[in-house]
Amino acid sequence: MKVFANIVKLLTALAAVAGAVYVIATYGEQIVAWAKKILASLPCPNCEEAEPVAEEAPVEEAAVEETVAEEAPVEEVPAEEVAEVVVEETEPVAEEADFAE
């Protein structure tokens, strides 16, 4: 009888874990959005003591253009060359007849 009870407890625990995984996989983004919304509405207990965070200075467009200019240029491949890619036949290819019953 103890074995049966232990099996039932184990199956119950596995079902609970599977249910939690399902709920998180299905509603994870909604849960995170809800949690962020709730946490943002809570008052900060140390806000009076903490120094205000300085906002980042706006990035000038000239600095961004210099950074982009320093990056290596990307080589563009013509569409004709892309279409002519040769596939080596090192692996067997399945045919429809292989799956017929």
N, C-alpha and C positions, 0 to 999 in steps of 0.2 A: 504494500500500500504506500510505503514511503517513496518507492521508486516512481510510482504513478504521480504522486504529489510533486515530486521534484521535476518530473517531465512537464507537468502542467505549469509550474513556476517558470521553467526555462522557456517554454513556448510563449507564455505571457510576456516575459521580458523581451523576447525576440519580436513579438508583435508590437510592443510599445516602441522599440527602437525603429522598426520598419515604418510605423505610423509617423514617428517624428521625422524621419528622413523624407518621407513622402510630403509631409506638410511643408518642410523647409524647402524642398525642391520645387514644389508647386507655388508656394506663396512667399518665397524668400525675399524677393524684391519689394513686395508690398509690406512685409514685416519690417525690413530695414528702413523704408521710407516712413512708416508709422513711428518707429523708434526714434529716428532723427527728429521728427516733428515734435514728439513728446519731450525729448531731451533739450531741444531748443527752447521750449516754453518754460522749462524749469529755471528757477532763479539760481544764480551761482553763489554759493556760500562764501567764497573768497574773492568776489568781484571787487569789494571796496579795498581790500588789501593789495590786490594785484595791480600792476601797472598796465595801462591800456596798451594794446598791441598796435604798433605803428603800421599803417598800411604801406604796401610796397609802392615805391615811386613809379610813375608811369614810364614805360619803356619808350624811348624815342625811336621814331621810324628809321632814322639814319643808322642807329646801332643795329637794328634788325636787318637792314639791308646789307651792312658790312658783314654780319654773321652769315647771311645767306650767300654773299659773294665769296666767302672763304671756303664754303663747302665744295667738295669735288663735284664737277659737272656729271650729270647722269647721261649715259650713252643711250640713245634711243635706237631700237632695232626695228628695221622696216618690217611691215606686216608680211611681205613675201618671204623673208627669212624665217619668221616664226612659223609660217604654214609648212615650211619644208623640213621641219624637225623629223629626224629619222629615229624610229623606235627600234631598239635592238630586240630581237626575239629570243631572249635568253630564258624567259619563263614561258611555260605552256599557256596557251590561251584556251579558255573553255568555250565550247560550242553549244548551241541549243540542244543538239542530240545528246550531249552528256547528261542533261537534266531530264530527259524524257523517261517516263516509267515504262 
